[in-house]
Amino acid sequence: MDKLSDILIRLQRAGERSPKDEHPASAAAPREQAGGHLLPNRHPNRDFFIADLVEWAVKDDRHSMEHPMFSLSKNPDRKIRRYEHNGNVVVIAPGAYGLATIWDKDILIYAVSQLVAAINAERKDLSATVRLTAYDLLVSTNRHTGGGDYDQLQKAFERLSGTRITTDIRTNGVRQREGFGIIDSWKIIEKHPTDGRMVAIELRLSDWLYNAILGREVLTLSRDYFRLSRGLERRLYELARKHCGHQAKWVVGLELLHKKSGSNSPLKRFRLEVKNIAKADSLPDYRLSYDPNTDQVMFYTKDPKALAASMKRAEAPQSEGESA
């Protein structure tokens, strides 16, 4: 048996061999470093983030939850919107394909959720450019995965990139001083070889939204949000989640709720829709009730312990203007 000292000497000599003593490497094979070390990481800093996390909580940015930036209708909406409240101004201008819808927003929620999960995991590859898989996006947002669903997904990207936002609302302490798209750009980077469906998509979020993510200006949503079929249901849930926050209930006048929702329905029709949603009790986490005497709507948590604690404190219902 060789002595340990002899083995070490042979290994040292092997490492000191001249390159001319080595067999020439194949031109097709990657070159090895002397001593058999791993090749260097040639792309340590990608300029995009891969949305590949399996475990993630549903996150939405607080600013788009507060302000009505998305259409609640699946019919093309080409009306320019101007929303002003508590000193904040937002102007939303639709593109050629119409205003981005609240269902299109699922794409943003998915991207935001993945990026926030990456921040929590202390990943270093964060970027406003996100590369995602179409199938994972469809499944995660509770959609079908047929051919038509991929076509609808492409139309959603077109509406998101075409819709322009002008606002003075700061995100992460930064004020955007020019108009911007809800997403700056998108492209299909991989298609299925047989049916041509999009497989992988790359999209670039607006700096306004990306700054909100970096500033953790987000709230957690119930996954049942993606099960809500009607646009107004989704919007009312967003508002309830945003304004209830750590309190158990939130009271708002119907006229102001109509303004904050972004609904195009006349106020009379909107009142009926709110009553029907209250009766159906379909919102995750929250219930709502309408008081005809005051023409107000109260949102309150479905958590009995939190509600009981709130009632015990006997807090007066907080008006929307105080909580916004």
C-alpha positions as CSV (number, residue, x, y, z in Angstrom):
1,M,0.0,0.0,0.0
2,D,1.3,3.4,-0.9
3,K,2.3,5.7,1.8
4,L,0.3,8.8,2.3
5,S,3.4,11.0,1.7
6,D,3.9,9.3,-1.7
7,I,0.3,9.9,-2.8
8,L,0.6,13.6,-1.9
9,I,3.8,13.9,-3.9
10,R,2.2,12.3,-7.0
11,L,-0.8,14.6,-6.7
12,Q,1.5,17.6,-6.4
13,R,3.4,16.6,-9.5
14,A,0.2,16.1,-11.4
15,G,-0.9,19.6,-10.6
16,E,2.5,21.0,-11.8
17,R,2.4,19.4,-15.2
18,S,2.9,21.7,-18.2
19,P,-0.1,22.3,-20.4
20,K,1.8,20.7,-23.3
21,D,1.7,17.3,-21.4
22,E,-2.1,17.4,-21.4
23,H,-4.3,15.8,-24.1
24,P,-5.9,18.5,-26.2
25,A,-9.4,19.1,-25.2
26,S,-12.2,18.6,-27.7
27,A,-13.4,21.7,-29.4
28,A,-17.0,20.9,-28.4
29,A,-16.2,20.3,-24.7
30,P,-15.9,23.1,-22.2
31,R,-12.4,23.9,-21.1
32,E,-11.5,22.6,-17.6
33,Q,-9.5,24.7,-15.2
34,A,-6.2,23.4,-13.9
35,G,-6.6,21.2,-10.9
36,G,-10.1,20.0,-11.9
37,H,-12.0,23.0,-10.3
38,L,-15.5,23.9,-11.4
39,L,-15.9,26.3,-14.3
40,P,-16.6,29.9,-13.3
41,N,-20.2,31.0,-13.1
42,R,-20.3,32.9,-16.4
43,H,-23.7,34.6,-15.6
44,P,-23.7,35.3,-11.9
45,N,-26.0,38.4,-12.3
46,R,-28.9,37.8,-14.6
47,D,-30.8,40.8,-15.8
48,F,-34.2,39.1,-15.2
49,F,-35.9,37.3,-12.4
50,I,-37.2,33.8,-12.9
51,A,-40.6,33.3,-11.2
52,D,-40.0,29.7,-10.2
53,L,-41.0,29.7,-6.5
54,V,-43.4,26.9,-5.5
55,E,-44.4,28.3,-2.1
56,W,-45.7,31.9,-2.2
57,A,-48.4,34.0,-0.6
58,V,-50.7,36.0,-2.8
59,K,-49.6,39.6,-2.6
60,D,-51.0,42.8,-4.1
61,D,-49.6,46.3,-4.1
62,R,-51.5,48.7,-1.8
63,H,-51.7,51.5,-4.3
64,S,-53.6,49.7,-7.0
65,M,-55.9,48.3,-4.3
66,E,-56.6,51.8,-3.1
67,H,-57.2,53.5,-6.5
68,P,-59.4,52.3,-9.3
69,M,-56.9,51.6,-12.0
70,F,-58.6,48.6,-13.7
71,S,-61.8,48.1,-15.6
72,L,-64.4,45.9,-13.9
73,S,-65.9,44.9,-17.3
74,K,-64.8,42.3,-19.8
75,N,-66.1,44.5,-22.6
76,P,-63.5,46.9,-24.0
77,D,-63.4,50.1,-21.9
78,R,-61.8,53.0,-23.8
79,K,-62.7,55.8,-21.5
80,I,-60.0,57.9,-19.9
81,R,-60.3,57.9,-16.2
82,R,-59.3,60.6,-13.7
83,Y,-59.5,59.7,-10.0
84,E,-58.7,62.2,-7.3
85,H,-59.0,61.6,-3.6
86,N,-57.2,62.9,-0.4
87,G,-54.7,64.8,-2.5
88,N,-53.8,61.8,-4.7
89,V,-54.4,62.0,-8.5
90,V,-54.4,59.1,-11.0
91,V,-55.1,59.4,-14.7
92,I,-55.6,56.1,-16.5
93,A,-55.6,56.1,-20.3
94,P,-56.5,52.9,-22.2
95,G,-54.6,51.6,-25.2
96,A,-55.8,50.4,-28.5
97,Y,-57.1,47.2,-27.0
98,G,-58.9,49.0,-24.2
99,L,-58.3,49.5,-20.5
100,A,-56.6,46.7,-18.5
101,T,-59.2,44.7,-16.6
102,I,-59.2,43.5,-13.0
103,W,-58.7,40.0,-14.4
104,D,-55.6,41.1,-16.3
105,K,-54.3,42.2,-12.9
106,D,-53.9,38.6,-12.0
107,I,-50.7,38.6,-14.0
108,L,-49.4,41.5,-11.8
109,I,-50.5,39.8,-8.6
110,Y,-48.6,36.6,-9.6
111,A,-45.5,38.6,-10.5
112,V,-45.7,40.7,-7.3
113,S,-46.2,37.5,-5.2
114,Q,-43.2,35.8,-6.6
115,L,-41.0,38.8,-6.2
116,V,-42.1,39.4,-2.5
117,A,-41.4,35.7,-1.8
118,A,-38.0,36.1,-3.3
119,I,-37.3,39.1,-1.1
120,N,-38.3,37.1,1.9
121,A,-36.1,34.2,0.8
122,E,-33.2,36.8,0.4
123,R,-32.7,35.9,-3.2
124,K,-30.2,38.2,-5.0
125,D,-31.6,37.9,-8.5
126,L,-34.4,40.4,-8.2
127,S,-35.3,42.5,-11.2
128,A,-38.2,44.4,-12.6
129,T,-37.9,42.1,-15.6
130,V,-39.7,38.8,-14.7
131,R,-39.6,35.6,-16.7
132,L,-42.6,33.3,-16.0
133,T,-44.2,30.2,-17.4
134,A,-47.6,30.6,-18.9
135,Y,-49.0,27.3,-17.6
136,D,-47.9,28.1,-14.0
137,L,-49.5,31.5,-14.2
138,L,-52.8,30.1,-15.5
139,V,-53.0,27.3,-12.9
140,S,-51.9,29.6,-10.0
141,T,-54.6,32.1,-10.9
142,N,-57.3,29.4,-11.1
143,R,-57.8,29.5,-14.9
144,H,-58.3,26.9,-17.5
145,T,-55.4,25.8,-19.6
146,G,-56.9,25.3,-23.1
147,G,-55.7,27.0,-26.2
148,G,-58.2,29.8,-25.9
149,D,-56.9,30.6,-22.5
150,Y,-53.4,31.2,-23.8
151,D,-54.9,33.5,-26.5
152,Q,-56.7,35.5,-23.7
153,L,-53.5,35.7,-21.8
154,Q,-51.8,37.3,-24.7
155,K,-54.6,39.9,-25.0
156,A,-54.2,40.6,-21.3
157,F,-50.5,41.4,-21.8
158,E,-51.5,43.7,-24.7
159,R,-54.0,45.6,-22.5
160,L,-51.5,45.9,-19.6
161,S,-48.8,47.3,-21.8
162,G,-51.1,49.6,-23.6
163,T,-52.8,51.2,-20.5
164,R,-50.9,54.3,-19.4
165,I,-50.8,55.7,-15.9
166,T,-50.0,59.2,-14.9
167,T,-50.0,59.8,-11.1
168,D,-48.2,61.8,-8.3
169,I,-48.5,58.8,-5.9
170,R,-45.1,57.9,-4.4
171,T,-44.0,54.3,-4.2
172,N,-41.1,53.5,-1.8
173,G,-40.5,57.2,-1.5
174,V,-40.0,57.7,-5.2
175,R,-42.4,59.9,-7.3
176,Q,-42.8,58.9,-10.9
177,R,-42.6,62.1,-12.9
178,E,-44.0,60.8,-16.3
179,G,-46.6,58.6,-17.7
180,F,-45.9,54.9,-17.7
181,G,-47.5,51.6,-18.8
182,I,-48.8,49.2,-16.2
183,I,-46.2,47.0,-17.6
184,D,-43.4,48.5,-19.7
185,S,-43.1,45.6,-22.1
186,W,-43.6,41.9,-22.7
187,K,-42.5,39.3,-25.1
188,I,-42.9,35.5,-25.7
189,I,-39.5,33.9,-25.4
190,E,-40.5,30.3,-25.9
191,K,-43.4,28.6,-27.8
192,H,-44.5,25.0,-27.7
193,P,-43.0,23.2,-30.7
194,T,-46.3,21.5,-31.8
195,D,-49.2,23.9,-31.1
196,G,-47.3,27.2,-30.9
197,R,-48.7,28.1,-27.5
198,M,-46.7,30.5,-25.4
199,V,-44.5,28.6,-22.9
200,A,-42.4,31.2,-21.3
201,I,-43.0,35.0,-21.2
202,E,-40.8,37.8,-20.1
203,L,-42.4,41.0,-18.9
204,R,-41.0,44.2,-17.4
205,L,-42.9,45.8,-14.6
206,S,-43.2,49.6,-14.4
207,D,-40.6,51.2,-12.1
208,W,-43.6,52.6,-10.1
209,L,-44.8,49.1,-9.3
210,Y,-41.4,47.6,-8.8
211,N,-40.5,50.4,-6.3
212,A,-43.7,49.5,-4.3
213,I,-42.5,45.8,-4.2
214,L,-39.0,46.8,-3.0
215,G,-40.7,49.0,-0.4
216,R,-42.9,46.1,0.7
217,E,-46.0,48.3,0.1
218,V,-48.0,45.1,-0.4
219,L,-50.8,43.3,1.4
220,T,-51.6,39.6,1.5
221,L,-54.8,38.3,-0.3
222,S,-56.8,35.2,0.1
223,R,-56.2,32.6,-2.6
224,D,-60.0,32.5,-3.0
225,Y,-59.7,35.9,-4.6
226,F,-58.9,34.1,-7.9
227,R,-62.2,32.3,-7.5
228,L,-64.3,35.5,-7.6
229,S,-65.9,35.6,-11.0
230,R,-67.4,39.1,-11.0
231,G,-65.3,42.2,-11.4
232,L,-67.1,44.2,-8.7
233,E,-66.7,41.3,-6.2
234,R,-63.0,41.4,-6.7
235,R,-62.8,45.2,-6.4
236,L,-64.9,45.2,-3.2
237,Y,-62.7,42.5,-1.7
238,E,-59.6,44.6,-2.5
239,L,-61.1,47.7,-0.9
240,A,-62.2,45.7,2.2
241,R,-58.7,44.2,2.5
242,K,-57.0,47.5,2.1
243,H,-59.2,49.5,4.5
244,C,-60.1,47.0,7.2
245,G,-56.4,46.3,7.7
246,H,-55.8,45.6,11.4
247,Q,-59.3,46.8,12.3
248,A,-62.3,44.5,12.2
249,K,-64.6,46.8,10.3
250,W,-64.8,49.7,7.9
251,V,-67.8,51.9,7.1
252,V,-68.0,54.0,3.9
253,G,-70.8,56.0,2.2
254,L,-72.2,54.3,-0.9
255,E,-71.4,57.3,-3.1
256,L,-67.8,57.3,-2.1
257,L,-67.6,53.5,-2.4
258,H,-68.9,53.9,-6.0
259,K,-66.2,56.3,-6.8
260,K,-63.4,54.2,-5.2
261,S,-64.6,51.0,-7.0
262,G,-64.2,52.4,-10.5
263,S,-67.6,51.0,-11.5
264,N,-69.2,52.4,-14.6
265,S,-72.7,51.5,-13.4
266,P,-75.1,54.4,-12.4
267,L,-75.3,54.9,-8.6
268,K,-78.8,53.3,-8.4
269,R,-77.6,50.2,-10.3
270,F,-74.4,50.1,-8.1
271,R,-76.5,50.2,-5.0
272,L,-78.4,47.1,-6.1
273,E,-75.2,45.3,-7.1
274,V,-73.8,45.9,-3.6
275,K,-76.9,44.6,-2.0
276,N,-76.8,41.4,-4.1
277,I,-73.1,40.8,-3.2
278,A,-73.9,41.4,0.5
279,K,-76.7,38.8,0.2
280,A,-74.6,36.2,-1.6
281,D,-71.8,36.6,1.1
282,S,-69.2,35.4,-1.4
283,L,-66.2,37.6,-0.5
284,P,-63.3,35.8,1.2
285,D,-62.5,37.0,4.8
286,Y,-65.1,39.7,4.9
287,R,-68.8,40.3,4.9
288,L,-70.7,43.5,4.0
289,S,-74.0,45.0,4.9
290,Y,-75.9,47.9,3.5
291,D,-77.8,50.4,5.7
292,P,-80.6,52.1,3.8
293,N,-81.1,54.7,6.5
294,T,-77.6,56.1,6.2
295,D,-76.8,54.9,2.6
296,Q,-73.6,53.4,4.0
297,V,-71.9,50.1,3.6
298,M,-70.1,48.3,6.4
299,F,-67.4,45.8,5.7
300,Y,-66.4,43.5,8.6
301,T,-64.2,40.5,9.2
302,K,-65.5,37.0,9.2
303,D,-63.1,36.2,12.1
304,P,-65.4,36.1,15.1
305,K,-62.6,36.7,17.6
306,A,-61.4,39.8,15.9
307,L,-65.0,41.1,15.5
308,A,-65.8,40.4,19.1
309,A,-62.7,42.2,20.3
310,S,-63.6,45.2,18.1
311,M,-67.1,45.3,19.5
312,K,-65.8,45.0,23.0
313,R,-63.6,48.1,22.5
314,A,-66.8,49.8,21.4
315,E,-65.0,51.8,18.7
316,A,-67.1,54.0,16.6
317,P,-67.1,53.0,12.9
318,Q,-64.3,54.8,11.2
319,S,-65.1,56.8,8.1
320,E,-63.3,56.2,4.8
321,G,-61.7,59.5,4.8
322,E,-59.9,58.8,8.1
323,S,-58.7,55.4,7.1
324,A,-57.5,56.1,3.5
